[in-house]
Amino acid sequence: MNWLSTTRVFLFGTRDLWFFVGILIYFYAVLSDGTTEGNRAAFFMIGTFVAVWVILYGLVQANAPRILRAKGRSEADLIGAARTWLGPRRSSGDAEIAAVTATEQQLWFTLTLVIGLLIFGAVFAVNSSLHSYLILTFTKAERVTMDVGFYYMANAGGRLAGTLLSGLTYQAGGLALMLGTAAGMVAASAITVGFLKPENGLK
């Protein structure tokens, strides 16, 4: 339970670090030409992208149980899947960091970020759903409220940390530092998920 909650901290910390502050400032800097009309157009494009991202994220998460076939899988299988699904997120982050190192504020790089965010959102949605299945298999009927509450407290803590780090790292070192920190949190999530072991399921 503790390891799953720790993994959740890093999982949601990575998402909010990736998505909530630094990347939006970057998009605004690239898309706006500094004029009032340019600022409005950039605001509209960024808002549209965020809305589309959230909608697609919701669709993937809603279909995650079908994608994972989670209902008919054992606890050990779900733990194995949680470890496997971290791989695409790590690869996506590493590719983005390499692009940042090569160049900044070019059209192809911005498009790479957009594609990376879409891929990240899809894989993240599956990971999040998978962890929610695991919390219910790890807990017991007599303590389900306390365990699930602790799990979502870890979720909130990760989101707070990720949002703060998104702004701080972008201000300190730009996208390279921000994405590098996100990659570090993905690695931490991969390490902690490796400590998960089957426990007694929900009674």
N, CA, C and O of each residue as an XYZ file, in Angstrom:
812
protein
N       0.826     -1.209      0.000
C       0.000      0.000      0.000
C       0.860      1.259      0.000
O       0.597      2.206     -0.741
N       1.908      1.255      0.856
C       2.788      2.420      0.932
C       3.565      2.634     -0.371
O       3.737      3.766     -0.821
N       4.030      1.536     -0.969
C       4.782      1.659     -2.218
C       3.881      2.131     -3.356
O       4.303      2.924     -4.198
N       2.656      1.650     -3.380
C       1.724      2.091     -4.419
C       1.421      3.580     -4.266
O       1.350      4.307     -5.257
N       1.243      4.030     -3.029
C       0.980      5.452     -2.783
C       2.194      6.301     -3.155
O       2.044      7.396     -3.697
N       3.400      5.795     -2.864
C       4.620      6.515     -3.250
C       4.728      6.615     -4.762
O       5.089      7.662     -5.300
N       4.411      5.516     -5.446
C       4.408      5.536     -6.911
C       3.410      6.562     -7.428
O       3.668      7.243     -8.421
N       2.278      6.670     -6.759
C       1.239      7.627     -7.152
C       1.739      9.067     -7.018
O       1.427      9.918     -7.852
N       2.514      9.335     -5.965
C       3.077     10.676     -5.788
C       3.912     11.060     -7.001
O       3.749     12.145     -7.560
N       4.807     10.163     -7.404
C       5.684     10.459     -8.536
C       4.919     10.477     -9.857
O       5.226     11.271    -10.747
N       3.919      9.600     -9.984
C       3.136      9.536    -11.215
C       2.426     10.860    -11.483
O       2.539     11.423    -12.572
N       1.691     11.355    -10.483
C       0.958     12.595    -10.680
C       1.869     13.813    -10.607
O       1.582     14.843    -11.217
N       2.972     13.699     -9.860
C       3.950     14.775     -9.873
C       4.527     14.969    -11.254
O       4.734     16.098    -11.699
N       4.792     13.851    -11.943
C       5.314     13.925    -13.308
C       4.321     14.599    -14.240
O       4.701     15.454    -15.040
N       3.059     14.223    -14.144
C       2.051     14.802    -15.044
C       1.934     16.309    -14.873
O       1.935     17.051    -15.855
N       1.833     16.767    -13.611
C       1.627     18.188    -13.395
C       2.904     18.982    -13.643
O       2.842     20.142    -14.050
N       4.055     18.370    -13.402
C       5.317     19.019    -13.738
C       5.422     19.215    -15.248
O       5.839     20.269    -15.728
N       5.037     18.182    -15.976
C       5.053     18.193    -17.445
C       4.114     19.256    -17.999
O       4.450     19.955    -18.956
N       2.941     19.373    -17.394
C       1.816     19.929    -18.133
C       1.287     21.274    -17.645
O       0.727     22.017    -18.450
N       1.433     21.623    -16.378
C       0.597     22.680    -15.836
C       1.175     24.089    -15.844
O       0.399     25.044    -15.873
N       2.469     24.271    -15.820
C       3.020     25.623    -15.758
C       4.011     25.862    -16.882
O       3.748     26.647    -17.793
N       5.147     25.189    -16.820
C       6.239     25.465    -17.740
C       5.887     25.328    -19.203
O       6.210     26.200    -20.009
N       5.221     24.230    -19.551
C       4.927     23.981    -20.963
C       3.943     25.011    -21.509
O       4.027     25.380    -22.680
N       3.014     25.480    -20.677
C       2.046     26.479    -21.117
C       2.714     27.834    -21.342
O       2.372     28.554    -22.280
N       3.668     28.174    -20.476
C       4.429     29.414    -20.667
C       5.241     29.329    -21.948
O       5.326     30.296    -22.705
N       5.839     28.164    -22.189
C       6.617     27.981    -23.411
C       5.737     28.149    -24.654
O       6.100     28.867    -25.586
N       4.590     27.486    -24.659
C       3.675     27.605    -25.801
C       3.268     29.061    -26.027
O       3.209     29.523    -27.167
N       2.992     29.772    -24.951
C       2.585     31.168    -25.076
C       3.706     32.010    -25.681
O       3.457     32.873    -26.523
N       4.939     31.755    -25.250
C       6.084     32.497    -25.777
C       6.287     32.225    -27.263
O       6.664     33.120    -28.020
N       6.033     30.981    -27.678
C       6.252     30.610    -29.076
C       5.119     31.099    -29.972
O       5.367     31.561    -31.086
N       3.891     31.003    -29.501
C       2.731     31.272    -30.351
C       2.354     32.747    -30.430
O       1.758     33.175    -31.418
N       2.689     33.526    -29.414
C       2.294     34.936    -29.406
C       3.398     35.807    -30.012
O       4.583     35.575    -29.772
N       3.003     36.804    -30.794
C       3.971     37.743    -31.362
C       4.093     39.016    -30.522
O       4.776     39.961    -30.918
N       3.431     39.039    -29.366
C       3.535     40.182    -28.465
C       2.455     41.219    -28.628
O       2.303     42.088    -27.770
N       1.690     41.151    -29.717
C       0.602     42.095    -29.913
C      -0.648     41.618    -29.162
O      -0.733     40.470    -28.727
N      -1.596     42.517    -29.025
C      -2.839     42.143    -28.343
C      -3.549     41.011    -29.086
O      -4.009     40.043    -28.479
N      -3.627     41.152    -30.408
C      -4.273     40.101    -31.207
C      -3.488     38.799    -31.130
O      -4.068     37.717    -31.038
N      -2.167     38.913    -31.169
C      -1.334     37.712    -31.067
C      -1.496     37.019    -29.730
O      -1.520     35.791    -29.661
N      -1.609     37.808    -28.655
C      -1.815     37.235    -27.327
C      -3.148     36.501    -27.251
O      -3.239     35.417    -26.675
N      -4.184     37.102    -27.840
C      -5.503     36.462    -27.819
C      -5.496     35.169    -28.622
O      -6.065     34.162    -28.201
N      -4.842     35.205    -29.788
C      -4.783     33.998    -30.621
C      -4.022     32.889    -29.902
O      -4.434     31.729    -29.927
N      -2.905     33.252    -29.259
C      -2.119     32.256    -28.525
C      -2.926     31.675    -27.370
O      -2.907     30.466    -27.134
N      -3.637     32.545    -26.652
C      -4.478     32.098    -25.536
C      -5.536     31.109    -26.020
O      -5.789     30.090    -25.378
N      -6.149     31.425    -27.158
C      -7.193     30.554    -27.709
C      -6.617     29.206    -28.133
O      -7.215     28.166    -27.856
N      -5.463     29.212    -28.801
C      -4.858     27.959    -29.260
C      -4.422     27.088    -28.092
O      -4.625     25.874    -28.102
N      -3.818     27.717    -27.082
C      -3.370     26.944    -25.916
C      -4.569     26.383    -25.164
O      -4.561     25.221    -24.756
N      -5.603     27.207    -24.978
C      -6.810     26.732    -24.299
C      -7.477     25.596    -25.040
O      -7.961     24.644    -24.428
N      -7.504     25.695    -26.374
C      -8.090     24.628    -27.186
C      -7.294     23.337    -27.037
O      -7.866     22.257    -26.892
N      -5.981     23.460    -27.075
C      -5.136     22.274    -26.925
C      -5.352     21.603    -25.569
O      -5.486     20.382    -25.485
N      -5.384     22.413    -24.509
C      -5.590     21.848    -23.168
C      -6.946     21.148    -23.089
O      -7.057     20.065    -22.513
N      -7.979     21.768    -23.669
C      -9.315     21.160    -23.653
C      -9.328     19.832    -24.400
O      -9.894     18.850    -23.919
N      -8.702     19.800    -25.581
C      -8.632     18.562    -26.362
C      -7.854     17.503    -25.598
O      -8.242     16.335    -25.584
N      -6.756     17.904    -24.962
C      -5.936     16.962    -24.195
C      -6.752     16.329    -23.072
O      -6.705     15.116    -22.869
N      -7.500     17.155    -22.346
C      -8.301     16.650    -21.226
C      -9.394     15.702    -21.722
O      -9.653     14.675    -21.095
N     -10.032     16.036    -22.839
C     -11.084     15.181    -23.395
C     -10.502     13.825    -23.821
O     -11.061     12.775    -23.502
N      -9.389     13.859    -24.537
C      -8.754     12.613    -24.982
C      -8.271     11.794    -23.792
O      -8.383     10.568    -23.785
N      -7.738     12.472    -22.798
C      -7.302     11.787    -21.573
C      -8.472     11.057    -20.918
O      -8.347      9.905    -20.503
N      -9.614     11.746    -20.832
C     -10.797     11.122    -20.244
C     -11.281      9.923    -21.039
O     -11.697      8.918    -20.464
N     -11.228     10.026    -22.371
C     -11.655      8.905    -23.207
C     -10.754      7.691    -23.012
O     -11.234      6.562    -22.913
N      -9.447      7.932    -22.957
C      -8.515      6.816    -22.759
C      -8.727      6.188    -21.386
O      -8.756      4.965    -21.258
N      -8.875      7.027    -20.356
C      -9.045      6.479    -19.011
C     -10.363      5.716    -18.881
O     -10.430      4.701    -18.189
N     -11.407      6.204    -19.545
C     -12.689      5.507    -19.503
C     -12.600      4.125    -20.150
O     -13.297      3.193    -19.750
N     -11.732      4.008    -21.157
C     -11.583      2.733    -21.853
C     -10.411      1.907    -21.350
O     -10.153      0.815    -21.857
N      -9.695      2.430    -20.348
C      -8.532      1.713    -19.829
C      -8.862      0.312    -19.306
O      -8.088     -0.614    -19.550
N      -9.997      0.117    -18.586
C     -10.305     -1.243    -18.127
C     -10.410     -2.237    -19.283
O      -9.998     -3.390    -19.151
N     -10.966     -1.788    -20.428
C     -11.068     -2.665    -21.583
C      -9.685     -2.892    -22.213
O      -9.356     -4.001    -22.635
N      -8.888     -1.823    -22.268
C      -7.543     -1.937    -22.828
C      -6.708     -2.917    -22.010
O      -5.982     -3.743    -22.561
N      -6.821     -2.814    -20.698
C      -6.013     -3.641    -19.803
C      -6.617     -5.019    -19.546
O      -5.935     -5.918    -19.053
N      -7.922     -5.189    -19.888
C      -8.666     -6.400    -19.520
C      -8.483     -6.673    -18.018
O      -8.259     -7.807    -17.594
N      -8.587     -5.595    -17.233
C      -8.233     -5.653    -15.817
C      -9.183     -6.509    -14.984
O      -8.775     -7.104    -13.987
N     -10.444     -6.570    -15.392
C     -11.430     -7.269    -14.563
C     -11.112     -8.741    -14.398
O     -11.370     -9.317    -13.341
N     -10.558     -9.354    -15.423
C     -10.298    -10.786    -15.354
C      -8.858    -11.149    -15.031
O      -8.474    -12.312    -15.158
N      -8.044    -10.166    -14.609
C      -6.632    -10.433    -14.370
C      -6.347    -10.543    -12.886
O      -7.035     -9.947    -12.056
N      -5.327    -11.312    -12.569
C      -4.949    -11.499    -11.176
C      -4.180    -10.287    -10.662
O      -3.754     -9.425    -11.431
N      -4.015    -10.243     -9.345
C      -3.267     -9.155     -8.727
C      -1.832     -9.109     -9.233
O      -1.299     -8.032     -9.502
N      -1.209    -10.272     -9.362
C       0.174    -10.336     -9.847
C       0.277     -9.823    -11.282
O       1.240     -9.142    -11.631
N      -0.711    -10.149    -12.112
C      -0.722     -9.663    -13.498
C      -0.841     -8.142    -13.543
O      -0.175     -7.491    -14.348
N      -1.682     -7.577    -12.688
C      -1.858     -6.130    -12.655
C      -0.579     -5.427    -12.209
O      -0.242     -4.360    -12.722
N       0.129     -6.023    -11.258
C       1.407     -5.449    -10.817
C       2.410     -5.473    -11.969
O       3.133     -4.502    -12.195
N       2.445     -6.593    -12.693
C       3.330     -6.684    -13.855
C       2.984     -5.653    -14.911
O       3.873     -5.069    -15.532
N       1.695     -5.428    -15.117
C       1.260     -4.431    -16.098
C       1.652     -3.030    -15.656
O       2.028     -2.202    -16.485
N       1.569     -2.753    -14.349
C       1.953     -1.434    -13.838
C       3.425     -1.152    -14.118
O       3.797     -0.019    -14.421
N       4.258     -2.183    -14.018
C       5.684     -2.008    -14.323
C       5.899     -1.825    -15.821
O       6.716     -1.004    -16.238
N       5.171     -2.585    -16.624
C       5.346     -2.529    -18.082
C       4.933     -1.181    -18.654
O       5.609     -0.644    -19.532
N       3.819     -0.627    -18.156
C       3.283      0.604    -18.737
C       4.112      1.838    -18.396
O       3.859      2.910    -18.945
N       5.102      1.715    -17.497
C       5.982      2.845    -17.236
C       6.994      3.048    -18.352
O       7.530      4.145    -18.509
N       7.265      1.989    -19.139
C       8.268      2.059    -20.196
C       7.993      3.121    -21.240
O       8.882      3.923    -21.524
N       6.779      3.169    -21.838
C       6.492      4.197    -22.844
C       6.605      5.608    -22.315
O       7.017      6.504    -23.052
N       6.253      5.836    -21.057
C       6.353      7.176    -20.493
C       7.803      7.594    -20.365
O       8.141      8.747    -20.633
N       8.669      6.672    -19.959
C      10.076      7.008    -19.831
C      10.683      7.306    -21.195
O      11.430      8.274    -21.339
N      10.373      6.487    -22.197
C      10.918      6.702    -23.535
C      10.481      8.041    -24.105
O      11.281      8.751    -24.715
N       9.211      8.392    -23.909
C       8.701      9.667    -24.402
C       9.432     10.837    -23.757
O       9.795     11.797    -24.437
N       9.649     10.759    -22.451
C      10.346     11.832    -21.755
C      11.782     11.978    -22.207
O      12.260     13.098    -22.386
N      12.489     10.858    -22.399
C      13.879     10.907    -22.846
C      13.992     11.538    -24.224
O      14.912     12.317    -24.472
N      13.067     11.213    -25.128
C      13.091     11.782    -26.473
C      12.872     13.285    -26.429
O      13.516     14.026    -27.170
N      11.967     13.743    -25.566
C      11.698     15.166    -25.456
C      12.925     15.912    -24.930
O      13.231     17.006    -25.404
N      13.630     15.332    -23.955
C      14.817     15.978    -23.398
C      15.895     16.109    -24.458
O      16.565     17.138    -24.535
N      16.071     15.076    -25.276
C      17.060     15.128    -26.353
C      16.731     16.248    -27.338
O      17.626     16.937    -27.829
N      15.436     16.425    -27.624
C      15.024     17.490    -28.532
C      15.298     18.863    -27.934
O      15.716     19.778    -28.643
N      15.065     19.012    -26.636
C      15.318     20.285    -25.975
C      16.797     20.626    -26.035
O      17.163     21.777    -26.275
N      17.646     19.633    -25.820
C      19.079     19.857    -25.843
C      19.539     20.324    -27.216
O      20.452     21.142    -27.323
N      18.904     19.802    -28.274
C      19.324     20.126    -29.629
C      18.931     21.542    -30.031
O      19.732     22.259    -30.631
N      17.702     21.953    -29.706
C      17.245     23.272    -30.151
C      16.024     23.677    -29.354
O      15.368     22.834    -28.742
N      15.713     24.974    -29.358
C      14.521     25.467    -28.677
C      13.784     26.447    -29.590
O      14.377     27.079    -30.464
N      12.474     26.553    -29.359
C      11.610     27.509    -30.027
C      11.663     27.397    -31.547
O      11.755     28.406    -32.246
N      11.605     26.194    -32.046
C      11.439     25.953    -33.474
C      10.118     25.213    -33.671
O       9.628     24.531    -32.771
N       9.559     25.365    -34.866
C       8.240     24.800    -35.125
C       8.228     23.291    -34.935
O       7.328     22.747    -34.295
N       9.235     22.613    -35.496
C       9.229     21.147    -35.391
C       9.356     20.698    -33.947
O       8.793     19.674    -33.561
N      10.090     21.454    -33.150
C      10.242     21.099    -31.748
C       8.929     21.275    -30.994
O       8.562     20.447    -30.161
N       8.224     22.369    -31.299
C       6.927     22.604    -30.663
C       5.939     21.508    -31.034
O       5.172     21.047    -30.188
N       5.955     21.088    -32.301
C       5.086     19.990    -32.726
C       5.460     18.696    -32.013
O       4.589     17.899    -31.665
N       6.766     18.487    -31.795
C       7.216     17.303    -31.058
C       6.666     17.314    -29.636
O       6.249     16.282    -29.110
N       6.673     18.493    -29.024
C       6.120     18.613    -27.679
C       4.630     18.291    -27.649
O       4.155     17.594    -26.752
N       3.904     18.798    -28.627
C       2.461     18.542    -28.684
C       2.194     17.048    -28.826
O       1.363     16.489    -28.109
N       2.904     16.400    -29.757
C       2.735     14.956    -29.951
C       3.137     14.202    -28.688
O       2.467     13.255    -28.276
N       4.252     14.640    -28.074
C       4.698     13.999    -26.840
C       3.685     14.117    -25.724
O       3.479     13.168    -24.967
N       3.041     15.289    -25.612
C       2.021     15.476    -24.582
C       0.806     14.581    -24.810
O       0.217     14.069    -23.858
N       0.434     14.397    -26.080
C      -0.704     13.529    -26.393
C      -0.381     12.067    -26.055
O      -1.200     11.357    -25.472
N       0.828     11.635    -26.431
C       1.240     10.260    -26.113
C       1.333     10.085    -24.607
O       0.854      9.097    -24.050
N       1.956     11.055    -23.961
C       2.099     11.009    -22.507
C       0.735     10.904    -21.827
O       0.555     10.115    -20.900
N      -0.235     11.714    -22.299
C      -1.557     11.694    -21.696
C      -2.236     10.344    -21.822
O      -2.888      9.881    -20.886
N      -2.083      9.706    -22.988
C      -2.713      8.393    -23.199
C      -2.102      7.339    -22.284
O      -2.820      6.574    -21.639
N      -0.777      7.302    -22.229
C      -0.106      6.291    -21.398
C      -0.341      6.584    -19.921
O      -0.513      5.665    -19.120
N      -0.348      7.868    -19.562
C      -0.604      8.239    -18.180
C      -2.002      7.811    -17.748
O      -2.181      7.323    -16.632
N      -2.991      7.988    -18.614
C      -4.369      7.621    -18.274
C      -4.475      6.133    -17.973
O      -5.175      5.731    -17.043
N      -3.779      5.316    -18.761
C      -3.799      3.873    -18.513
C      -3.112      3.557    -17.193
O      -3.618      2.755    -16.408
N      -1.949      4.188    -16.938
C      -1.247      3.982    -15.673
C      -2.122      4.355    -14.479
O      -2.195      3.617    -13.496
N      -2.780      5.499    -14.575
C      -3.610      5.966    -13.474
C      -4.747      4.994    -13.192
O      -5.024      4.672    -12.037
N      -5.402      4.530    -14.244
C      -6.490      3.575    -14.075
C      -5.990      2.259    -13.480
O      -6.644      1.664    -12.623
N      -4.841      1.823    -13.940
C      -4.251      0.579    -13.438
C      -3.950      0.672    -11.952
O      -4.206     -0.271    -11.202
N      -3.410      1.801    -11.526
C      -3.123      1.980    -10.104
C      -4.400      2.000     -9.273
O      -4.413      1.528     -8.136
N      -5.470      2.545     -9.839
C      -6.742      2.561     -9.118
C      -7.290      1.146     -8.932
O      -7.908      0.851     -7.909
N      -7.066      0.270     -9.918
C      -7.423     -1.137     -9.737
C      -6.600     -1.759     -8.617
O      -7.123     -2.504     -7.788
N      -5.302     -1.446     -8.602
C      -4.413     -2.059     -7.620
C      -4.761     -1.649     -6.192
O      -4.665     -2.466     -5.277
N      -5.166     -0.389     -5.990
C      -5.489      0.045     -4.634
C      -6.641     -0.771     -4.066
O      -6.671     -1.059     -2.870
N      -7.590     -1.144     -4.924
C      -8.731     -1.929     -4.460
C      -8.370     -3.390     -4.247
O      -8.997     -4.065     -3.431
N      -7.377     -3.888     -4.962
C      -6.955     -5.268     -4.725
C      -6.064     -5.375     -3.491
O      -6.020     -6.422     -2.845
N      -5.351     -4.288     -3.161
C      -4.455     -4.322     -2.006
C      -5.181     -4.126     -0.680
O      -4.745     -4.651      0.345
N      -6.289     -3.372     -0.686
C      -6.945     -3.042      0.567
C      -7.832     -4.184      1.052
O      -8.041     -5.170      0.344
N      -8.336     -4.038      2.245
C      -9.278     -5.000      2.828
C     -10.567     -4.271      3.170
O     -10.576     -3.054      3.356
N     -11.645     -5.021      3.249
C     -12.964     -4.416      3.429
C     -13.033     -3.547      4.675
O     -13.665     -2.492      4.657
N     -12.387     -3.978      5.763
C     -12.500     -3.250      7.022
C     -11.676     -1.958      7.040
O     -11.844     -1.145      7.948
N     -10.789     -1.749      6.055
C      -9.975     -0.535      6.058
C      -9.950      0.150      4.692
O      -9.048      0.937      4.404
N     -10.934     -0.148      3.860
C     -10.931      0.387      2.506
C     -10.992      1.912      2.494
O     -10.329      2.544      1.672
N     -11.777      2.517      3.393
C     -11.881      3.976      3.418
C     -10.554      4.624      3.755
O     -10.145      5.593      3.114
N      -9.879      4.086      4.765
C      -8.600      4.650      5.190
C      -7.529      4.471      4.106
O      -6.764      5.397      3.833
N      -7.472      3.297      3.498
C      -6.450      3.024      2.490
C      -6.654      3.857      1.236
O      -5.707      4.441      0.709
N      -7.889      3.911      0.760
C      -8.168      4.695     -0.441
C      -7.964      6.184     -0.162
O      -7.480      6.914     -1.027
N      -8.330      6.637      1.036
C      -8.100      8.025      1.408
C      -6.618      8.361      1.439
O      -6.212      9.425      0.971
N      -5.803      7.457      1.992
C      -4.354      7.670      2.026
C      -3.779      7.705      0.613
O      -2.903      8.512      0.302
N      -4.286      6.822     -0.228
C      -3.840      6.740     -1.619
C      -4.108      8.046     -2.364
O      -3.241      8.540     -3.086
N      -5.306      8.607     -2.189
C      -5.635      9.859     -2.875
C      -4.999     11.070     -2.199
O      -4.852     12.115     -2.832
N      -4.622     10.951     -0.936
C      -3.825     11.997     -0.314
C      -2.442     12.043     -0.977
O      -1.901     13.121     -1.224
N      -1.879     10.864     -1.261
C      -0.614     10.798     -1.999
C      -0.774     11.405     -3.389
O       0.120     12.094     -3.881
N      -1.909     11.146     -4.012
C      -2.233     11.721     -5.321
C      -2.180     13.257     -5.263
O      -1.571     13.894     -6.123
N      -2.822     13.842     -4.244
C      -2.858     15.299     -4.089
C      -1.466     15.854     -3.793
O      -1.093     16.913     -4.298
N      -0.703     15.135     -2.975
C       0.656     15.576     -2.665
C       1.538     15.602     -3.903
O       2.340     16.519     -4.084
N       1.388     14.591     -4.754
C       2.146     14.551     -5.994
C       1.784     15.696     -6.920
O       2.659     16.281     -7.559
N       0.501     16.018     -6.998
C       0.046     17.107     -7.857
C       0.585     18.453     -7.371
O       0.997     19.288     -8.176
N       0.581     18.658     -6.067
C       1.108     19.899     -5.513
C       2.604     20.025     -5.822
O       3.069     21.068     -6.282
N       3.343     18.952     -5.561
C       4.787     18.972     -5.814
C       5.079     19.202     -7.296
O       5.963     19.984     -7.646
N       4.330     18.517     -8.166
C       4.554     18.650     -9.597
C       4.274     20.055    -10.104
O       5.028     20.585    -10.920
N       3.187     20.665     -9.622
C       2.840     22.015    -10.059
C       3.907     23.021     -9.626
O       4.314     23.878    -10.411
N       4.357     22.911     -8.374
C       5.404     23.811     -7.890
C       6.705     23.622     -8.667
O       7.343     24.596     -9.066
N       7.093     22.370     -8.878
C       8.334     22.093     -9.595
C       8.259     22.528    -11.051
O       9.272     22.927    -11.626
N       7.077     22.458    -11.658
C       6.922     22.873    -13.043
C       7.325     24.330    -13.222
O       8.085     24.667    -14.130
N       6.809     25.191    -12.345
C       7.150     26.607    -12.432
C       8.583     26.887    -12.036
O       9.274     27.656    -12.705
N       9.043     26.266    -10.944
C      10.391     26.538    -10.440
C      11.469     26.073    -11.413
O      12.428     26.799    -11.677
N      11.310     24.854    -11.948
C      12.340     24.330    -12.846
C      12.352     25.058    -14.183
O      13.415     25.259    -14.771
N      11.168     25.456    -14.671
C      11.129     26.206    -15.923
C      11.783     27.571    -15.745
O      12.509     28.034    -16.625
N      11.532     28.207    -14.627
C      12.124     29.513    -14.377
C      13.637     29.404    -14.196
O      14.387     30.285    -14.619
N      14.078     28.314    -13.563
C      15.506     28.162    -13.278
C      16.311     27.689    -14.480
O      17.438     28.137    -14.688
N      15.736     26.782    -15.279
C      16.531     26.196    -16.357
C      15.785     25.927    -17.646
O      16.287     25.203    -18.505
N      14.593     26.493    -17.802
C      13.857     26.301    -19.042
C      13.310     24.891    -19.192
O      13.232     24.130    -18.227
N      12.930     24.556    -20.427
C      12.311     23.259    -20.687
C      13.254     22.095    -20.398
O      12.816     21.037    -19.946
N      14.549     22.286    -20.658
C      15.495     21.189    -20.444
C      15.477     20.736    -18.987
O      15.401     19.539    -18.710
N      15.547     21.681    -18.061
C      15.532     21.328    -16.642
C      14.174     20.789    -16.232
O      14.093     19.834    -15.459
N      13.096     21.396    -16.746
C      11.755     20.943    -16.395
C      11.530     19.495    -16.824
O      11.060     18.675    -16.035
N      11.868     19.182    -18.083
C      11.667     17.822    -18.582
C      12.663     16.848    -17.956
O      12.347     15.674    -17.760
N      13.866     17.333    -17.642
C      14.830     16.475    -16.954
C      14.330     16.082    -15.575
O      14.485     14.937    -15.152
N      13.726     17.040    -14.872
C      13.144     16.730    -13.557
C      11.982     15.761    -13.694
O      11.822     14.856    -12.875
N      11.167     15.951    -14.738
C      10.054     15.027    -14.981
C      10.572     13.622    -15.257
O      10.003     12.639    -14.780
N      11.651     13.528    -16.026
C      12.231     12.211    -16.309
C      12.733     11.554    -15.030
O      12.623     10.340    -14.858
N      13.290     12.376    -14.130
C      13.732     11.837    -12.846
C      12.574     11.302    -12.023
O      12.713     10.283    -11.347
N      11.432     11.977    -12.074
C      10.259     11.514    -11.336
C       9.678     10.250    -11.964
O       9.167      9.383    -11.255
N       9.753     10.141    -13.294
C       9.324      8.908    -13.953
C      10.208      7.749    -13.503
O       9.717      6.655    -13.222
N      11.521      7.998    -13.437
C      12.449      6.955    -13.000
C      12.145      6.535    -11.558
O      12.180      5.350    -11.225
N      11.844      7.529    -10.705
C      11.493      7.220     -9.316
C      10.210      6.398     -9.250
O      10.089      5.484     -8.435
N       9.249      6.733    -10.119
C       8.001      5.975    -10.174
C       8.272      4.530    -10.613
O       7.685      3.590    -10.079
N       9.162      4.369    -11.586
C       9.501      3.022    -12.063
C      10.185      2.207    -10.976
O       9.965      1.001    -10.862
N      11.018      2.873    -10.174
C      11.716      2.168     -9.093
C      10.737      1.735     -8.013
O      10.766      0.590     -7.562
N       9.864      2.661     -7.597
C       8.949      2.329     -6.502
C       7.920      1.281     -6.910
O       7.527      0.452     -6.089
N       7.476      1.306     -8.170
C       6.502      0.302     -8.604
C       7.125     -1.089     -8.613
O       6.421     -2.095     -8.536
N       8.455     -1.136     -8.707
C       9.138     -2.427     -8.668
C       9.058     -3.115     -7.317
O       9.305     -4.316     -7.215
N       8.712     -2.358     -6.275
C       8.596     -2.937     -4.923
C       7.204     -3.480     -4.645
O       6.976     -4.046     -3.575
N       6.270     -3.325     -5.570
C       4.922     -3.832     -5.342
C       4.920     -5.363     -5.308
O       5.562     -6.023     -6.125
N       4.192     -5.895     -4.354
C       4.048     -7.347     -4.233
C       2.572     -7.669     -3.984
O       1.859     -6.872     -3.375
N       2.111     -8.837     -4.456
C       0.703     -9.200     -4.217
C       0.401     -9.268     -2.717
O       1.203     -9.757     -1.922
N      -0.779     -8.761     -2.360
C      -1.249     -8.835     -0.985
C      -2.642     -9.464     -0.997
O      -3.154     -9.844     -2.050
N      -3.239     -9.566      0.172
C      -4.603    -10.085      0.249
C      -5.547     -9.103     -0.406
O      -5.459     -7.904     -0.143
N      -6.435     -9.567     -1.238
C      -7.358     -8.681     -1.955
C      -8.522     -8.245     -1.102
O      -8.639     -8.623      0.064
N      -9.378     -7.447     -1.694
C     -10.568     -6.934     -1.028
C     -11.509     -8.088     -0.680
O     -11.819     -8.918     -1.534
N     -11.952     -8.138      0.550
C     -12.825     -9.218      1.021
C     -14.277     -8.821      0.857
O     -15.171     -9.596      1.197
